[in-house]
Amino acid sequence: MNELRYQNHLSLESFNQETQERIAQSTITIFGIGGLGSVCSLYLTNAGAGKMNLVDYDTVDETNLPRQVIYKPNQVGMNKALAAKATLAEFNPEVNITAYDERMMGDTLQNIINESDLIIDATDNLSSRLQINEASRKANAIHIVGTAIRFEGQVMAFNHQSMNPCLSCIYSLFDESLEDCNGAGVLSTVAGTIGILMANAALKAIIGDDVFNQMLALDLKNNSIHRISIKKSDNCDICI
C-alpha cells in the first residue's frame, strides 16, 4: 500500500492501514457510468478500491461531457465502460478495473452481483434499478442507489444482509411519477454532488461506518437536504 498516497485517510480518527486495506480488498460493481457513475467511479478509484466492475452498454455523446466528467471530447462515440476504464487507469493504475459493454440481465446480472462486495446503481431508468435491486436482494449485498434530475437528487443505501427494506418498498414499475434527466434535464453540478455522495456512502459501507435504509434527498436549487427513513412495505414482493 502506498501510504503517502492515502496519508489523509490514515490521518483520520479510527482509520488505519487495516481500514485502507479493506477498501483495497473490496470488489465494487457500478451499473451506469453516466453523470452519477462517472463521478462516483473517479472518487472510488482515487480512494484505492481494489477491484471495480464498470457496466454500461451506452456510448459517450457530446451532450454528456458537462456532467460525465471522466470523458474527454476525443472519446465521443466510444463505449462508456471502456472509455471510463482507460481514463480511470491513468488516475490509479493499482485498481483492477474490468469494463462490460453490455446490458446485463438474468443470470449474467446475478453472477456479477454475487461476486461483488458492494453494488452501486447509477442507472437512469426504473426498470434497470428494480432488476439490480432484486438481484442484490438475492445476493444479500450492500446496495447503493442514486438519482438526479433538474436540481434534485437522492441517495439511498440498503443492507440486504438482513430483513430490511429494499428499493421495491418505495417504487414499482407502475410508478408513473418518475422522469429521467434526458427529458427533464439536470444541472451538471447536481449529478456531480450525488455521485460524490454515492462514493462517500460506498466507502463508509466498506469500512463499516454507514447508515442504511435511509434516503438522503437534496434540493440544490433551494439548498435543502432531508434524511428520510425507508420502511419495509407489506406489499413488496422482493422482501418476502
C-alpha positions, 0 to 999 in steps of 0.5 A: 500500500502506498501510504503517502498516497492515502496519508489523509485517510490514515490521518483520520480518527479510527482509520488505519492501514487495516481500514485502507486495506479493506477498501483495497480488498473490496470488489465494487460493481457500478451499473451506469457510468453516466453523470452519477457513475462517472463521478462516483467511479473517479472518487472510488478509484482515487480512494484505492478500491481494489477491484471495480466492475464498470457496466454500461452498454451506452456510448459517450455523446457530446451532450454528456461531457458537462456532467460525465466528467471522466470523458474527454471530447476525443472519446465521443462515440466510444463505449462508456465502460471502456472509455471510463476504464482507460481514463480511470487507469491513468488516475490509479493504475493499482485498481483492477478495473474490468469494463462490460459493454453490455446490458446485463440481465438474468443470470449474467446480472446475478453472477456479477452481483454475487461476486461483488462486495458492494453494488452501486446503481447509477442507472437512469431508468426504473426498470434497470434499478428494480432488476439490480435491486432484486438481484442484490436482494438475492445476493444479500449485498450492500446496495447503493442507489442514486438519482438526479434530475433538474436540481434534485437528487437522492441517495439511498443505501440498503443492507440486504444482509438482513430483513430490511427494506429494499428499493421495491418498498418505495417504487414499482414499475407502475410508478408513473411519477418518475422522469429521467434527466434526458427529458427533464434535464439536470444541472451538471453540478447536481449529478456531480454532488450525488455521485460524490455522495454515492462514493462517500456512502460506498466507502463508509459501507466498506469500512463499516461506518454507514447508515442504511435504509435511509434516503438522503434527498437534496434540493440544490436549487433551494439548498435543502437536504432531508434524511428520510427513513425507508420502511419495509412495505407489506406489499413488496414482493422482493422482501418476502 
